[in-house]
Amino acid sequence: MDRDERVVEGARLGGSFEIGEGRTILGELTIAGAATSLYLHDPEFFLIRDEVEQGLRGILHDRTKVTVLGSSIHSELGSATRYEQSFNFAELAPAYVVSGSRHLSSSEAEISKITFHIDDAETVFHDFDAMGRVIDPRPLIKAVVGANEKRINRKIPTGPDADIAFFAGRTELASVLTAVGLVRIFHRPSPSHPLATREVGIRNRTLIEIGFEEPRLLTGALDAVMSVLRFVNMLAGRPQNIDGIWLDTVHEGPRSPLDLYWTHRPIRPSEWEERRSHPVEILISIVDDPEQFATVLRHWLAADAARQDARVRFSNGFEQQRSFPIDRMVGAANMFDILPDDAFPAAAPISQDVADAKATAKRAFKSLPLSPERESVLNALGRIGRPTLRSKVRHRAELVSRALRGPLAHLDDVTDEAVRCRNHYVHGSPGSFDYSEHGGTFTFLTGALEFLFAASDLIDAGWNIAAWRSRGSVLAHPFSRILHSWDVEAERLRALRNPRP
C-alpha cells in the first residue's frame, strides 16, 4: 500500500485529460493543499462546465491514471497568444485527486473499503510489545542466520556483537462491526530492503480501515471517515492530521488501492497546538482493554446520526486546542441544547394551572401582529415544560461525576456559572463577575463544558472513566488537565460568585 510517490505535496504533474465527446487535451496538475489546481490548455476552443460536476479523467506522463473530482472553476475559460501561437486555457480547483492503476467513478458507488493513517496513530493505538529488539541476541543469532543460510545457500559469518530486531507478528488490534461499516485497526509493518547494509529495520504504521456493507461514493466514504475521526480525536486529546488515504473498489483488476489526495482534508491548526498525549492518557487502551474499545466505538457510532450536530459543534471548539475565544464558550454550552431528547430524562409534566396559563398567553400573543417581541414570547412559552439549558448541563455533568466514583467539587456552581457566562455573551444578561478580567476562570468554564459533554457522551457508550483516571497522567490530554485543576478552579469560581464583604 505504498503511496504513489508522484502525487504528493508540491508535485507538478503533466498529462492528458478527457473533456467529453472523445476529446482529450493537455493539462498540468499542481498538488498544493487547498491551492491544488488543474490547468488545462489546447489550441482549439473547449468547454468544461459539464465535466466539472462529473469529474475529469486523465493519464499522467508516467501512465498513472488520475480522477479529478469535486472541482470548481478557478478561472474562466480564456485565450492567449505566445510566440505567434494562440491557445485556450482554463484552471480548476479540485476537491479530490484519485490516482493509481485505474479511474474512480464519480457517479457509480464503487468504494468497498477506505483506509487512512493519522499522525498520532501509533500513540492512540499504542502497542508497546509489537516491535522491539532482542535483549540478548547471542543465543539466538546462529538459529536466525541459519534459517537465512538455507534460503540463500551460502554461509553468513556471525560475531559477538549481533543485534536482532523483531515484529511480534500480531497485526490486527480490533475489528468492530459498527453503524458505518466494519472498522479495523491494524499494524502494517514494512521491513527494509533484504540487501540493505547501511540501515536495516522495520517501519510500522497503524492504520484505520472502514469496510462497507454496500459500496459507497467518495463523499459517503469520507462521511464515515469523519465520524470515526471525531471519535479518535477525543481519545487522542487533539485533532488528528490525516496523512494518507487509500481506496479499494469492487471492480476486478489490479489489487493495489487507489491513492486519494484530499485538498481540504482535516489539518490540525499549528497555532496554540496541543502536545501529543502520552499513551497512558489515551481515553481507552485498545491493547489493554480491547473489549471496552469495541463496545464504546460501536455504541458511539450507533448514536452518531442522532447526535452529529452536537458532536460537530464540540469538534469545532475542540480543534481550537489552547485557544479559548468567546465563540468557543458559546458553542460549548449550545451543544448540550442540540442533543436529542433521549440524552436527558423525560420532563416532569407541568401543573394544570401552568398549562392553562400557557394556553391563554399563547392565544393572546398569537392574536398580535407579527413582531420580534411576539415571536420571542411565543418561543419562550413553547419552552415551558421542556428542560432548560441549565438543567440539561446539570444532568450530563452528574453522569460524569457519578461515573468518576468521586464527586466533582462544587459541580452545580461550575455548570450554572458556565451557562450564565454563555447567556451573558448571547443575551447580554449580567454575569456573576467580569469574565474578561478573569481569563483563567473563563478558560476553565469552557474546558469544563467540553469535558462534561464529551465524557458523558462516551459514558453513554460504555466508557469506564474511573479506570482511565486511575491510570495516571502527564497532563498532556486536556481532559487530564481539567480534572487535575478542577478543585482549585472550582474554589476560585465560588469565591468570585460569592465575594466576601
C-alpha positions in Angstrom: 0.0 0.0 0.0 2.8 2.4 -0.8 1.7 5.8 -1.6 2.2 7.0 -5.2 5.3 9.0 -4.8 4.4 11.4 -7.6 1.0 12.6 -6.3 2.5 14.3 -3.2 2.6 17.8 -1.8 4.5 20.2 -4.1 4.3 18.0 -7.2 3.6 19.4 -10.7 2.2 16.6 -12.9 1.6 16.8 -16.6 -0.7 14.6 -18.6 -3.8 14.4 -20.8 -7.4 14.8 -19.7 -10.7 13.8 -21.2 -13.2 16.6 -21.6 -16.0 14.7 -23.3 -17.1 13.8 -26.8 -14.0 11.8 -27.2 -11.7 14.8 -26.9 -8.5 14.9 -24.9 -6.5 18.0 -24.0 -3.2 18.6 -22.1 -3.2 19.7 -18.5 -0.9 20.3 -15.5 -1.9 19.2 -12.0 -0.3 21.2 -9.2 -0.6 19.5 -5.8 -0.6 22.2 -3.1 -3.2 21.5 -0.4 -6.1 23.9 -0.6 -4.4 25.7 -3.5 -4.3 22.5 -5.7 -5.2 23.3 -9.3 -5.6 21.7 -12.7 -4.5 23.9 -15.6 -6.0 22.8 -18.9 -4.9 24.2 -22.3 -5.4 23.4 -26.0 -5.0 25.3 -29.3 -8.7 24.7 -30.0 -11.7 26.2 -28.1 -13.1 23.9 -25.4 -15.8 23.9 -22.7 -15.6 22.0 -19.4 -18.6 23.1 -17.3 -20.5 19.8 -17.6 -17.4 17.8 -16.9 -16.6 19.7 -13.7 -19.5 18.1 -11.9 -18.9 14.7 -13.3 -15.1 14.7 -12.7 -12.3 14.7 -15.2 -10.3 11.6 -16.0 -6.7 11.9 -17.0 -3.5 9.9 -17.6 -0.2 11.4 -16.4 3.0 11.1 -18.4 4.2 8.2 -16.3 0.9 6.4 -17.2 -0.7 6.9 -13.7 -4.4 7.3 -14.0 -5.9 10.2 -12.2 -9.5 11.2 -11.5 -10.1 14.9 -10.6 -13.4 15.3 -8.6 -15.4 18.0 -7.0 -13.8 20.8 -8.9 -14.8 24.4 -9.0 -13.8 26.7 -11.8 -10.8 28.8 -10.5 -10.6 30.9 -13.6 -13.0 31.2 -16.6 -12.1 29.9 -20.0 -9.6 32.3 -21.6 -7.3 32.6 -24.6 -3.8 33.9 -25.2 -1.1 34.2 -27.8 2.5 33.4 -27.3 5.3 33.2 -29.9 2.6 33.9 -32.5 0.6 30.8 -31.4 -2.8 31.0 -29.9 -4.2 28.7 -27.2 -7.2 28.4 -24.9 -7.0 27.7 -21.2 -9.0 27.2 -18.0 -8.0 26.5 -14.4 -9.9 24.3 -12.0 -9.7 23.9 -8.2 -10.2 20.2 -7.4 -11.5 18.9 -4.1 -10.1 15.4 -4.6 -7.4 13.8 -6.8 -7.6 10.0 -7.0 -4.6 8.3 -8.6 -3.4 4.7 -9.3 -3.9 1.9 -11.8 -7.5 2.8 -12.7 -10.0 5.6 -12.6 -12.7 6.2 -10.0 -16.3 6.8 -11.0 -17.9 10.0 -9.9 -21.4 8.6 -10.3 -21.2 4.9 -9.5 -20.9 3.7 -5.9 -17.8 1.5 -6.1 -15.7 2.1 -3.0 -15.8 -1.1 -0.8 -13.2 0.0 1.7 -11.3 3.1 2.8 -8.1 3.1 4.8 -6.3 6.0 6.4 -3.5 6.9 8.7 -3.5 9.6 11.3 -0.3 11.2 12.6 -0.8 10.1 16.3 -1.9 6.6 15.3 1.0 4.8 17.0 0.3 6.7 20.2 -3.5 6.4 20.2 -3.3 2.7 19.4 -0.1 2.1 21.4 1.1 -1.5 21.2 4.3 -1.5 23.3 5.3 -5.1 22.6 4.5 -5.2 18.9 8.1 -4.4 17.9 11.4 -4.5 19.7 15.0 -5.6 19.9 16.1 -8.9 21.5 17.8 -8.1 24.8 20.4 -10.8 24.5 20.7 -12.0 20.8 23.8 -14.1 21.3 22.0 -17.4 22.0 19.7 -16.8 19.0 21.8 -15.4 16.3 23.1 -18.7 14.9 19.5 -20.0 14.5 18.3 -16.8 12.9 21.3 -16.7 10.5 21.0 -20.4 9.9 17.4 -20.0 8.6 18.7 -17.4 6.1 21.6 -19.6 5.0 19.2 -22.3 4.0 17.3 -19.9 1.8 20.3 -18.2 0.1 22.6 -21.3 0.1 25.7 -19.7 1.4 27.4 -19.2 4.8 26.8 -16.0 6.8 29.6 -15.1 9.3 28.5 -14.1 12.8 30.2 -12.3 15.6 29.9 -11.4 19.3 28.0 -8.1 18.7 24.9 -9.4 17.0 21.7 -7.4 17.1 18.1 -8.7 16.3 15.0 -6.5 15.8 11.6 -8.1 15.6 7.9 -7.6 14.8 6.0 -9.9 17.1 3.5 -10.9 14.3 0.1 -9.7 15.6 -1.2 -7.3 13.0 -4.9 -6.8 13.9 -5.7 -4.8 17.1 -9.5 -4.5 16.6 -12.3 -5.4 14.2 -15.6 -3.9 15.1 -18.8 -4.0 13.2 -20.4 -0.6 13.5 -23.1 1.6 12.0 -20.7 3.0 9.4 -19.1 -0.3 8.5 -16.5 -2.8 9.7 -13.8 -0.7 11.4 -10.4 -2.4 11.7 -7.3 -1.1 13.4 -4.2 -2.9 12.3 -0.4 -2.7 12.0 1.2 -2.5 8.6 5.0 -3.2 9.2 7.4 -2.5 6.3 10.9 -4.1 6.5 13.9 -2.6 5.0 15.3 -4.0 1.7 16.7 -7.5 2.2 20.0 -6.5 0.6 20.5 -3.3 2.7 23.7 -3.0 4.6 23.7 0.7 5.7 20.4 0.7 7.5 18.2 -2.3 8.4 15.0 -2.2 10.4 11.2 -2.3 10.4 8.9 0.7 9.9 5.4 0.3 11.2 2.2 2.3 10.6 -1.0 1.6 12.4 -3.9 2.1 10.0 -7.7 2.5 10.3 -9.9 0.7 7.8 -13.6 1.0 7.2 -15.2 -1.7 5.1 -18.7 -1.0 3.8 -21.6 -3.5 3.5 -22.6 -1.7 0.3 -20.3 0.2 -2.0 -20.2 4.0 -1.5 -19.4 7.1 -3.5 -16.4 9.0 -2.4 -18.3 11.6 -0.4 -20.2 8.8 1.5 -16.9 7.0 2.3 -15.4 10.3 3.6 -18.5 10.9 5.8 -17.7 7.6 7.5 -14.0 8.7 7.9 -15.1 11.9 9.6 -17.4 10.0 12.0 -14.6 7.7 13.1 -12.1 10.6 13.2 -14.3 12.6 15.6 -14.2 9.6 17.9 -10.4 9.2 17.6 -9.8 12.9 18.2 -11.3 12.6 21.6 -9.3 9.6 22.5 -6.1 11.4 21.4 -6.8 14.7 23.1 -6.2 16.8 20.0 -7.3 16.9 16.3 -5.6 14.5 14.0 -3.9 15.1 10.7 -4.7 12.6 8.0 -1.5 11.9 6.2 -2.7 9.1 3.8 -6.0 7.8 2.4 -6.4 4.7 0.2 -9.5 3.4 -1.6 -10.4 -0.2 -2.5 -13.2 -0.7 -5.1 -15.5 -3.5 -6.1 -14.0 -3.9 -9.6 -11.8 -6.7 -10.6 -8.3 -5.9 -11.8 -5.1 -4.7 -10.2 -5.5 -5.1 -6.4 -3.4 -2.1 -5.3 -5.6 0.5 -3.7 -6.1 3.9 -5.2 -4.5 6.8 -3.5 -6.7 9.8 -2.5 -5.3 13.3 -2.2 -7.9 15.4 -0.3 -7.2 19.0 -0.9 -9.2 20.2 2.1 -8.5 17.3 4.4 -8.7 17.9 8.2 -5.5 19.6 9.3 -4.6 20.4 12.9 -4.1 24.1 13.4 -0.4 24.7 14.4 -1.2 27.8 16.3 -2.0 27.1 20.0 -1.3 23.4 19.3 -1.8 20.8 22.0 1.2 18.5 22.6 0.8 14.8 21.8 -0.7 12.8 24.7 1.2 10.1 26.5 -0.1 6.6 25.7 -1.2 6.2 29.3 -3.6 9.2 28.8 -5.4 7.9 25.8 -9.0 7.5 26.9 -9.3 3.8 26.0 -6.4 1.4 25.5 -7.0 -0.7 22.5 -4.4 -3.2 23.7 -5.2 -3.4 27.5 -8.9 -3.3 27.1 -9.9 -4.3 23.5 -13.5 -5.3 24.6 -14.2 -1.8 26.0 -12.7 -0.2 22.9 -15.0 -2.2 20.7 -18.1 -1.6 22.9 -17.6 2.1 23.1 -16.8 2.6 19.4 -19.8 0.5 18.4 -22.3 2.3 20.6 -20.8 5.8 20.0 -21.1 5.3 16.2 -24.6 3.9 16.6 -25.7 7.2 18.1 -23.7 9.4 15.7 -26.5 10.2 13.3 -28.8 11.4 16.1 -26.0 13.3 17.9 -24.0 14.5 14.9 -25.0 18.2 15.1 -23.9 18.4 18.8 -20.7 16.4 18.2 -19.7 18.5 15.2 -20.1 21.6 17.4 -17.9 20.0 20.0 -15.3 19.2 17.4 -15.3 22.7 16.1 -14.4 24.0 19.5 -12.0 21.2 20.4 -9.9 21.7 17.3 -9.0 25.2 18.6 -6.9 23.4 21.2 -5.3 26.0 23.6 -7.2 29.0 22.2 -10.4 29.9 24.0 -12.3 32.7 22.3 -15.8 33.7 23.3 -17.4 31.8 20.4 -15.9 28.6 21.8 -17.6 29.2 25.1 -21.0 29.8 23.5 -20.7 26.7 21.3 -19.6 24.6 24.3 -22.9 25.4 26.1 -25.1 25.3 23.0 -24.0 21.7 22.1 -25.9 20.5 25.2 -29.0 22.2 23.8 -28.9 20.4 20.5 -28.5 16.9 21.9 -31.6 14.7 21.1 -34.2 14.3 23.8 -33.1 10.8 24.7 -29.9 12.2 26.2 -32.0 13.6 29.1 -34.7 12.3 31.4 -38.3 12.9 30.5 -39.5 16.3 31.6 -42.0 16.3 34.5 -45.5 17.3 33.4 -46.5 20.8 34.2 -49.4 21.5 36.5 -52.9 22.2 35.1 -52.8 25.8 36.3 -49.5 26.4 34.4 -50.8 24.6 31.3 -53.9 26.8 31.4 -51.9 30.0 31.8 -49.6 28.9 29.0 -52.5 28.3 26.6 -54.1 31.6 27.5 -50.9 33.6 27.0 -50.3 31.7 23.7 -53.7 32.6 22.3 -53.2 36.2 23.4 -49.8 36.6 21.7 -50.8 34.7 18.6 -53.6 37.3 18.0 -51.0 40.1 17.9 -49.4 41.4 14.7 -46.1 39.8 13.7 -43.1 41.3 15.6 -39.9 40.2 17.1 -41.4 40.6 20.6 -44.4 38.4 19.7 -42.1 35.7 18.4 -39.8 35.9 21.4 -42.6 35.4 23.8 -44.2 32.6 21.8 -40.8 30.8 21.7 -40.5 31.2 25.4 -44.0 29.8 26.0 -43.1 26.8 23.8 -40.2 26.0 26.1 -42.3 25.8 29.2 -42.4 22.2 30.3 -39.1 21.4 28.5 -35.7 21.1 30.2 -33.7 24.3 30.3 -30.1 24.5 29.2 -29.1 24.8 32.8 -30.9 21.6 33.7 -29.5 19.8 30.7 -25.9 20.6 31.5 -26.5 19.7 35.2 -27.9 16.3 34.2 -25.0 15.4 31.8 -22.5 16.7 34.4 -23.9 14.5 37.1 -23.5 11.4 34.8 -19.8 12.2 34.7 -19.4 12.9 38.4 -21.1 9.6 39.3 -19.0 7.6 36.9 -15.8 9.0 38.3 -16.8 7.4 41.7 -15.8 10.6 43.4 -17.9 13.8 43.1 -16.6 16.7 41.3 -16.3 19.6 43.7 -19.0 22.3 43.5 -20.3 20.8 40.3 -23.5 22.8 40.2 -21.6 26.1 40.8 -19.4 25.3 37.8 -22.2 24.3 35.4 -24.6 27.1 36.4 -21.9 29.7 36.0 -20.9 28.3 32.7 -24.5 28.7 31.4 -24.7 32.1 32.9 -21.5 33.1 31.1 -22.9 31.8 27.8 -26.1 33.8 28.4 -24.1 36.9 29.1 -22.4 36.7 25.7 -25.6 35.6 23.8 -28.3 37.7 25.5 -26.4 40.4 27.4 -27.6 39.2 30.8 -25.3 40.0 33.7 -22.7 37.5 34.8 -21.6 36.8 38.4 -18.3 38.7 37.7 -16.4 40.3 34.9 -15.4 37.3 32.7 -12.9 39.4 30.7 -10.9 40.2 33.9 -10.7 36.5 34.9 -9.5 34.8 31.8 -8.3 31.7 33.6 -11.7 31.1 35.1 -13.3 31.8 31.7 -11.0 29.2 30.1 -11.8 26.7 32.8 -15.5 27.1 32.3 -15.2 26.5 28.6 -12.9 23.5 29.1 -15.2 22.1 31.8 -18.3 22.2 29.4 -16.4 20.5 26.7 -15.1 17.8 29.0 -18.5 17.2 30.5 -20.1 16.9 27.1 -17.6 14.5 25.6 -17.1 12.4 28.8 -20.9 12.0 29.2 -21.2 11.1 25.6 -18.5 8.4 25.9 -20.0 7.1 29.2 -23.3 6.6 27.4 -21.4 4.4 25.0 -19.8 2.3 27.8 -16.6 4.2 28.7 -15.1 3.4 32.1 -13.8 6.9 33.0 -12.8 5.9 36.5 -10.5 3.2 35.2 -9.0 5.7 32.8 -8.4 8.3 35.6 -6.7 5.7 37.8 -4.0 5.1 35.1 -2.2 8.4 35.8 -1.4 11.3 33.6 1.3 13.6 32.4 -1.3 16.4 31.9 -0.9 16.4 28.1 -4.6 15.4 27.4 -6.9 18.3 28.0 -9.3 16.1 30.0 -6.5 15.2 32.3 -5.7 18.9 32.9 -9.4 19.7 33.6 -9.7 17.0 36.3 -6.3 17.9 37.7 -7.2 21.6 38.2 -10.9 21.1 39.0 -10.8 21.5 42.8 -8.7 24.6 42.7 -10.6 26.3 39.9 -14.0 25.4 41.4 -12.9 27.1 44.7 -11.7 30.1 42.8 -15.0 30.3 41.0 -17.0 30.1 44.2 -15.0 32.9 45.6 -15.8 35.0 42.6 -19.5 34.2 42.7 -19.8 34.9 46.4 -17.2 37.6 47.2 -16.6 38.3 50.9 -17.8 41.7 52.1 
